[in-house]
């Protein structure tokens, strides 16, 4: 595929991946507050389960760069990279994770249930439940005669859930502007893809539904960019749904606190040697004539936005207990 | 009379031991579920079992609940005794047909000719900020639908004894264990998650409640965590001169009505506490039982504590507001006794 990416888009990819990485790293620290010396999931300023996306940044930025506010993104329980790439309000998102009243859901949803209707982003905790919902958003685009698209992100584990299969058939049958991105990080918690999936990769399953499949190797954000551009443009032109599978890396455990007994200790250090953010940084400087200063400017801007979001979250109020009874019905 | 050595075990180790003992005894028993292998089950129900029995009997499945729970129904109809794990009870939505329409009804629809000797085990409970889709108990959802036994043990002793009974039972059993009572290292380590458990195999009958604390002034009925909270409240009530009798239900289907009614006859006051939603649930069922069969034994209306019919919110102040607690139980029991 001929590379078409502009320098502006390359810079956006880099800055956004950097922002995601910085956000997730900061969450690793923040999440562990109050949970020492003995880990207790219910303690600290950010309690409950935490599923971080460190290492999976290319999957999010490579496609979200092509999306508009009106396009829909539906994500699973590991949503932060998608949310940031889609342009979710970072302050409100962070506040939600801290359970504050200023959060996207006034503290009711938490990190797995982030909803930002302004940018058409949602996520949830039930594997593959987001897929038919994105199909629904694609259906609306068609009904309203708009060229918006809907993207659902899942892990490779979710591709073996019933909703995956039903949704693809439906989207294909009704020729909807729907794109399914499968982030293959090789693990469904502790079970590797070879032990869960009957085919080598899910782009191959596209033919079972009569649609197009794409495969991106080695967590490459630029390849993801190129492939996504084709899928998104085809969808906007009314040429129907696609599956994109990207081989990506989960640096951390399934959830924070996961002992990862099922994983070889050598694996993550090896993955980090080919870190996509470092690679893109070098690429920007060596191939695209950006200076070190140019790059540092992008990094500082990203870090500032994240730092301000965390500050906002910490300084915000908690909801009043009785607010638990509100928002059941409108 | 149990003669062998007792040791202190966490809930999860007691459960895993029950499964191990039955798998050693009966080659027809096998386990299917997500992360039951190397991981030992997300809530430790199969800890150590892969090493002992190998991947042919401790089978990691894809994220395909309809397929593997349906496969368990099929395997059970062929005479094997599968134990299948639904990782979080909240996930029942993706596979409920195989549970309530197939597993629960096939024995009846076949006039008793097809038996399904299977166990569906699942983790329940909240209180650690896992939000609306990962914190539910859903006791009533399963208890309401005919054709499956539904058991809810609290202590490690009961977890082991009732799992062994469940595996040996030729009926389908939904075995719900509470996450916090598993005693896992990454959750809140509470005393109630540790208990004395004999080494050998033993059974605790399904369908029998237990009076875990005798009292004279008020009957407080609970399940799993609410039983633990009730016992805490009872200590405080005692200081106020109120003697609470606490019943750990241990089983929803069959329900031990006799134990509950005998207690009401003794105390004349009833408080029911449930970690499930309030309306159309366990508290309503026990209240109906009292109204139907013990009305003239009651000196005051029945009181209920449960989640106030909203999804479980994430933020700590909100979650604590909706869940039962020892404090809420203490306050309600006092009010009830003083009515």
HADDOCK unambig.tbl for C-alpha pairs under 7 A between the chains (distance, minus, plus):
assign (segid A and resid 39 and name CA) (segid B and resid 186 and name CA) 5.41 0.50 0.50
assign (segid A and resid 40 and name CA) (segid B and resid 186 and name CA) 5.22 0.50 0.50
assign (segid A and resid 40 and name CA) (segid B and resid 187 and name CA) 4.90 0.50 0.50
assign (segid A and resid 40 and name CA) (segid B and resid 188 and name CA) 5.46 0.50 0.50
assign (segid A and resid 41 and name CA) (segid B and resid 128 and name CA) 6.47 0.50 0.50
assign (segid A and resid 41 and name CA) (segid B and resid 186 and name CA) 6.05 0.50 0.50
assign (segid A and resid 41 and name CA) (segid B and resid 187 and name CA) 5.41 0.50 0.50
assign (segid A and resid 42 and name CA) (segid B and resid 128 and name CA) 4.24 0.50 0.50
assign (segid A and resid 42 and name CA) (segid B and resid 129 and name CA) 6.12 0.50 0.50
assign (segid A and resid 47 and name CA) (segid B and resid 129 and name CA) 5.92 0.50 0.50
assign (segid A and resid 48 and name CA) (segid B and resid 128 and name CA) 5.58 0.50 0.50
assign (segid A and resid 48 and name CA) (segid B and resid 129 and name CA) 4.35 0.50 0.50
assign (segid A and resid 48 and name CA) (segid B and resid 130 and name CA) 4.80 0.50 0.50
assign (segid A and resid 49 and name CA) (segid B and resid 130 and name CA) 5.90 0.50 0.50
assign (segid A and resid 99 and name CA) (segid B and resid 314 and name CA) 6.65 0.50 0.50
assign (segid A and resid 99 and name CA) (segid B and resid 315 and name CA) 4.35 0.50 0.50
assign (segid A and resid 107 and name CA) (segid B and resid 314 and name CA) 6.14 0.50 0.50
assign (segid A and resid 107 and name CA) (segid B and resid 315 and name CA) 5.11 0.50 0.50
assign (segid A and resid 108 and name CA) (segid B and resid 313 and name CA) 4.46 0.50 0.50
assign (segid A and resid 108 and name CA) (segid B and resid 314 and name CA) 4.85 0.50 0.50
assign (segid A and resid 108 and name CA) (segid B and resid 315 and name CA) 6.00 0.50 0.50
assign (segid A and resid 109 and name CA) (segid B and resid 131 and name CA) 6.45 0.50 0.50
assign (segid A and resid 109 and name CA) (segid B and resid 313 and name CA) 6.30 0.50 0.50
assign (segid A and resid 109 and name CA) (segid B and resid 314 and name CA) 5.40 0.50 0.50
assign (segid A and resid 110 and name CA) (segid B and resid 131 and name CA) 6.77 0.50 0.50
assign (segid A and resid 110 and name CA) (segid B and resid 314 and name CA) 5.30 0.50 0.50
assign (segid A and resid 125 and name CA) (segid B and resid 133 and name CA) 6.33 0.50 0.50
assign (segid A and resid 126 and name CA) (segid B and resid 91 and name CA) 6.95 0.50 0.50
assign (segid A and resid 157 and name CA) (segid B and resid 62 and name CA) 6.78 0.50 0.50
assign (segid A and resid 157 and name CA) (segid B and resid 63 and name CA) 6.11 0.50 0.50
assign (segid A and resid 158 and name CA) (segid B and resid 63 and name CA) 6.34 0.50 0.50
assign (segid A and resid 160 and name CA) (segid B and resid 62 and name CA) 6.36 0.50 0.50
assign (segid A and resid 160 and name CA) (segid B and resid 63 and name CA) 5.84 0.50 0.50
assign (segid A and resid 160 and name CA) (segid B and resid 64 and name CA) 5.84 0.50 0.50
assign (segid A and resid 161 and name CA) (segid B and resid 63 and name CA) 5.64 0.50 0.50
assign (segid A and resid 161 and name CA) (segid B and resid 64 and name CA) 4.85 0.50 0.50
assign (segid A and resid 162 and name CA) (segid B and resid 64 and name CA) 6.86 0.50 0.50
assign (segid A and resid 190 and name CA) (segid B and resid 35 and name CA) 5.95 0.50 0.50
assign (segid A and resid 190 and name CA) (segid B and resid 39 and name CA) 6.43 0.50 0.50
assign (segid A and resid 191 and name CA) (segid B and resid 35 and name CA) 6.48 0.50 0.50
assign (segid A and resid 196 and name CA) (segid B and resid 61 and name CA) 6.53 0.50 0.50
assign (segid A and resid 196 and name CA) (segid B and resid 62 and name CA) 4.58 0.50 0.50
assign (segid A and resid 257 and name CA) (segid B and resid 186 and name CA) 6.96 0.50 0.50
assign (segid A and resid 261 and name CA) (segid B and resid 39 and name CA) 6.84 0.50 0.50
assign (segid A and resid 262 and name CA) (segid B and resid 38 and name CA) 6.01 0.50 0.50
assign (segid A and resid 262 and name CA) (segid B and resid 39 and name CA) 6.60 0.50 0.50
assign (segid A and resid 321 and name CA) (segid B and resid 317 and name CA) 5.19 0.50 0.50
assign (segid A and resid 321 and name CA) (segid B and resid 318 and name CA) 4.76 0.50 0.50
assign (segid A and resid 321 and name CA) (segid B and resid 321 and name CA) 5.57 0.50 0.50
assign (segid A and resid 322 and name CA) (segid B and resid 321 and name CA) 6.97 0.50 0.50
assign (segid A and resid 324 and name CA) (segid B and resid 313 and name CA) 6.69 0.50 0.50
assign (segid A and resid 324 and name CA) (segid B and resid 318 and name CA) 5.13 0.50 0.50
assign (segid A and resid 325 and name CA) (segid B and resid 310 and name CA) 6.52 0.50 0.50
assign (segid A and resid 328 and name CA) (segid B and resid 310 and name CA) 6.39 0.50 0.50
